[in-house]
């Protein structure tokens, strides 16, 4: 039985300039990033770069329609490597541009065509959340289905991951919170996954410890303190990505996708709305087992009793990002059932990683509790 896989070669440098020289960035590369990053780090290089700014095609998280528009505009452009510099959305898009292209990106997500890698990929994260720089997954909203779907294939793995703390020091506070809480959930869900191994658990545990302790420091020292310890969060996010890249995420992510897809709630924020409730539901359904281990882990990190671990963690998180009823995002009561049906129909890839199996009624109960 496979225990562990890590494909990208991981580098860490202090500044973008070190990366630029070490990797000999040149005109044969295709760069996907946001315009402020390009203006800051590339404008003085006196080279004609092939560059794509996805936000010029559509705002928000990737959709198949956005990806198809970019693919159309890239016709005839020759490039050897793809360099993704950005958050999860940019990284998810960039992974598709190393593949032998289909006529429509939907064909890739539905696996109607072979998944074949043709280009080299370098990923540089600019948030401390998705961990996508070390996973084989790309996620997009399929507009006709009105839900997010993930494509998981080793052809999507980066060849190189480069961690550059300099790129995160100006991160807005809310982006820091919503991205890092996503990393915490990656670590926690992958720890409980039946696919977890002793190797992936090492990364899960260390990521959870670094993130929760970092949150406690931020609460103690004020919001801006996160900039002083951003390198810790960047590394922890990477650890969490390694863990869930091997063991997978589960119901928290699965249940958040309709909320993000229909009401465009940022990914980390949508995940957070379900995090503690799903874990408490696990505990209720199967109190004896690995759920006890994660309670003990949280209790040791926070320094509280095991029976109060989930509640105390929720208090910490609520200091950073408020838990809101789902109806405040616009969700309608009748969508409790339609969202549950949607998750059961489209997210079995994730639900298969649950600590305990969920059926439609379980999903309805959780959505109802949070509504």
ChimeraX attribute file (.defattr): number of C-alpha atoms within 10 A of each C-alpha:
attribute: neighborCount
match mode: 1-to-1
recipient: residues
	/A:1	3
	/A:2	7
	/A:3	12
	/A:4	16
	/A:5	13
	/A:6	14
	/A:7	15
	/A:8	19
	/A:9	12
	/A:10	17
	/A:11	12
	/A:12	14
	/A:13	14
	/A:14	13
	/A:15	13
	/A:16	18
	/A:17	12
	/A:18	13
	/A:19	18
	/A:20	14
	/A:21	10
	/A:22	10
	/A:23	10
	/A:24	10
	/A:25	18
	/A:26	16
	/A:27	15
	/A:28	15
	/A:29	19
	/A:30	25
	/A:31	23
	/A:32	23
	/A:33	24
	/A:34	19
	/A:35	14
	/A:36	10
	/A:37	14
	/A:38	17
	/A:39	10
	/A:40	9
	/A:41	13
	/A:42	17
	/A:43	12
	/A:44	9
	/A:45	11
	/A:46	7
	/A:47	11
	/A:48	11
	/A:49	16
	/A:50	17
	/A:51	18
	/A:52	21
	/A:53	16
	/A:54	23
	/A:55	16
	/A:56	11
	/A:57	14
	/A:58	14
	/A:59	10
	/A:60	12
	/A:61	23
	/A:62	24
	/A:63	24
	/A:64	21
	/A:65	19
	/A:66	20
	/A:67	22
	/A:68	16
	/A:69	15
	/A:70	17
	/A:71	17
	/A:72	11
	/A:73	10
	/A:74	16
	/A:75	8
	/A:76	7
	/A:77	9
	/A:78	12
	/A:79	16
	/A:80	14
	/A:81	20
	/A:82	24
	/A:83	24
	/A:84	28
	/A:85	23
	/A:86	21
	/A:87	23
	/A:88	25
	/A:89	21
	/A:90	24
	/A:91	29
	/A:92	26
	/A:93	23
	/A:94	29
	/A:95	28
	/A:96	26
	/A:97	23
	/A:98	23
	/A:99	18
	/A:100	14
	/A:101	18
	/A:102	16
	/A:103	11
	/A:104	16
	/A:105	23
	/A:106	22
	/A:107	15
	/A:108	20
	/A:109	22
	/A:110	12
	/A:111	11
	/A:112	11
	/A:113	16
	/A:114	12
	/A:115	21
	/A:116	15
	/A:117	18
	/A:118	14
	/A:119	16
	/A:120	20
	/A:121	25
	/A:122	24
	/A:123	28
	/A:124	25
	/A:125	27
	/A:126	26
	/A:127	27
	/A:128	29
	/A:129	31
	/A:130	28
	/A:131	29
	/A:132	31
	/A:133	33
	/A:134	28
	/A:135	26
	/A:136	22
	/A:137	21
	/A:138	23
	/A:139	23
	/A:140	24
	/A:141	24
	/A:142	20
	/A:143	14
	/A:144	9
	/A:145	11
	/A:146	14
	/A:147	21
	/A:148	26
	/A:149	23
	/A:150	20
	/A:151	19
	/A:152	17
	/A:153	13
	/A:154	14
	/A:155	18
	/A:156	27
	/A:157	27
	/A:158	28
	/A:159	18
	/A:160	20
	/A:161	24
	/A:162	19
	/A:163	25
	/A:164	23
	/A:165	24
	/A:166	14
	/A:167	20
	/A:168	20
	/A:169	17
	/A:170	11
	/A:171	16
	/A:172	12
	/A:173	14
	/A:174	13
	/A:175	17
	/A:176	22
	/A:177	23
	/A:178	22
	/A:179	24
	/A:180	26
	/A:181	29
	/A:182	25
	/A:183	30
	/A:184	29
	/A:185	27
	/A:186	32
	/A:187	33
	/A:188	25
	/A:189	29
	/A:190	32
	/A:191	31
	/A:192	25
	/A:193	24
	/A:194	16
	/A:195	20
	/A:196	22
	/A:197	17
	/A:198	11
	/A:199	15
	/A:200	25
	/A:201	23
	/A:202	16
	/A:203	23
	/A:204	31
	/A:205	22
	/A:206	15
	/A:207	30
	/A:208	27
	/A:209	20
	/A:210	18
	/A:211	23
	/A:212	21
	/A:213	14
	/A:214	19
	/A:215	23
	/A:216	17
	/A:217	15
	/A:218	19
	/A:219	17
	/A:220	10
	/A:221	11
	/A:222	10
	/A:223	15
	/A:224	12
	/A:225	15
	/A:226	22
	/A:227	19
	/A:228	10
	/A:229	15
	/A:230	22
	/A:231	19
	/A:232	18
	/A:233	28
	/A:234	25
	/A:235	22
	/A:236	29
	/A:237	34
	/A:238	26
	/A:239	26
	/A:240	37
	/A:241	29
	/A:242	30
	/A:243	34
	/A:244	30
	/A:245	25
	/A:246	25
	/A:247	27
	/A:248	26
	/A:249	27
	/A:250	26
	/A:251	28
	/A:252	24
	/A:253	23
	/A:254	24
	/A:255	27
	/A:256	24
	/A:257	26
	/A:258	24
	/A:259	24
	/A:260	21
	/A:261	22
	/A:262	17
	/A:263	13
	/A:264	14
	/A:265	18
	/A:266	17
	/A:267	23
	/A:268	24
	/A:269	24
	/A:270	26
	/A:271	25
	/A:272	25
	/A:273	21
	/A:274	23
	/A:275	24
	/A:276	18
	/A:277	18
	/A:278	20
	/A:279	21
	/A:280	15
	/A:281	16
	/A:282	17
	/A:283	18
	/A:284	10
	/A:285	14
	/A:286	14
	/A:287	12
	/A:288	10
	/A:289	11
	/A:290	16
	/A:291	19
	/A:292	14
	/A:293	14
	/A:294	21
	/A:295	19
	/A:296	19
	/A:297	17
	/A:298	23
	/A:299	19
	/A:300	14
	/A:301	16
	/A:302	18
	/A:303	12
	/A:304	16
	/A:305	14
	/A:306	19
	/A:307	12
	/A:308	14
	/A:309	21
	/A:310	21
	/A:311	14
	/A:312	18
	/A:313	18
	/A:314	19
	/A:315	14
	/A:316	16
	/A:317	20
	/A:318	13
	/A:319	13
	/A:320	20
	/A:321	17
	/A:322	13
	/A:323	17
	/A:324	15
	/A:325	15
	/A:326	20
	/A:327	11
	/A:328	9
	/A:329	16
	/A:330	11
	/A:331	17
	/A:332	12
	/A:333	13
	/A:334	8
	/A:335	17
	/A:336	19
	/A:337	17
	/A:338	14
	/A:339	23
	/A:340	22
	/A:341	17
	/A:342	19
	/A:343	23
	/A:344	18
	/A:345	10
	/A:346	16
	/A:347	21
	/A:348	14
	/A:349	16
	/A:350	20
	/A:351	24
	/A:352	18
	/A:353	21
	/A:354	22
	/A:355	24
	/A:356	18
	/A:357	12
	/A:358	16
	/A:359	12
	/A:360	15
	/A:361	12
	/A:362	15
	/A:363	21
	/A:364	18
	/A:365	15
	/A:366	17
	/A:367	22
	/A:368	15
	/A:369	12
	/A:370	16
	/A:371	17
